[in-house]
């Protein structure tokens, strides 16, 4: 059991290390910038078409991270192969996130049709963001995402508070999400610069390091160990 738990801990630490370069922090912060611009674009394109930019904007940020990972991070850190237990965990998280996003979409459509109080709309939005962030943080072992989730979930309510008291433009979204995005991006940039300093490029001609962390029970030596 000790060996099994040790391997399980190593596997978790190895997976969590995928977030040490700060790129996903930058990606998440950059994605939230869309909520700074969508309210302004809504006046030009309409609410539906401006909101339709959410998915392609995420795709653009995701593609940028993948390219930087491939050409900048991997040559410095190498690659890690994960076993079936981690892959099953990722599939489970993907399914749950898909369900939550679908529920969030349904709540958004419901809000658009019935037009409840702005506080209700923002509460629904915030709770959906919190649930998505925390589930992703749990399954990905991305602990900073808990903090980002709280900030992002509070954002709509804080924005509405600014609107009600100070008449901030577009229910305070540009101010609130601009601030939240800036914090995430700043943290990500600091981590990325630190990563580049602590992970210099290997000598020319050296083969990239490759690790194998399966984490399955057959290699842990204990058939009775329960997976996450």
Residue, then its C-alpha position, 0 to 999 in steps of 0.5 A: x500500500x505504501x508503494x501504491x500510495x507513493x506512486x499515486x502521489x508521484x503521478x498526481x504531482x507529475x500531472x500538476x506540474x503541467x501547470x507550473x509554467x503559467x500558460x493555462x493561467x494566461x489562457x484563462x485570463x485571456x479568455x475572460x477578457x472576452x467579457x470586457x469586450x462583449x458588452x461593447x460588441x453587443x451594441x454593434x453585433x447584437x447580443x447573440x452574435x457577440x456572445x457567439x464569439x465566446x467559443x472561437x475566442x476560447x479555441x484561439x487561446x487554447x491553440x496558442x497555449x498548445x503551440x507554446x507548449x509544443x515549441x517552448x515548454x516541451x523542449x525544456x521539460x520533456x514529456x510525461x506519459x500518463x496511464x489509464x487511471x489518469x486518462x479515465x479521470x480526465x474523461x470523467x471531468x470532461x463529461x461533467x464539465x460538458x453537463x455543467x456547460x449545457x446546464x449553464x447554456x440552458x439557464x442562459x436561454x431561460x434568463x433571456x426568455x423570462x428576463x428575471x432580475x439582473x441579480x438572478x441572472x448574475x447569480x446563475x452565471x456566477x454559480x455556473x462558473x464556480x462549479x465549472x472551475x472547481x470541478x476542473x480544479x479537482x480533476x486536473x489538480x490545478x489548485x490555483x483554479x479554485x481561487x480563480x473560480x471564486x474570483x470569476x464567480x463573484x465577478x458578475x455580482x460585484x459588477x452588478x453592485x457597481x452598476x446599481x451604486x455607481x452606474x458603471x458601464x455595462x453592469x460593471x463587467x468591463x471593470x470587474x473582468x478586466x481586473x480579474x483577467x489582469x490578475x490571472x495573466x500577471x500570475x501566469x506571466x510571472x510563472x512563465x518567466x520563472x519556468x524559462x529561467x529554471x528550465x533552460x534549453x538542453x544542449x543541442x543534440x540532446x534527446x528530450x526527456x520522457x517520463x512514464x507515470x502510469x499510476x495503474x493498480x497493476x504496477x502499484x502492487x496492491x490490487x485493493x487500492x481504490x482509484x480516485 
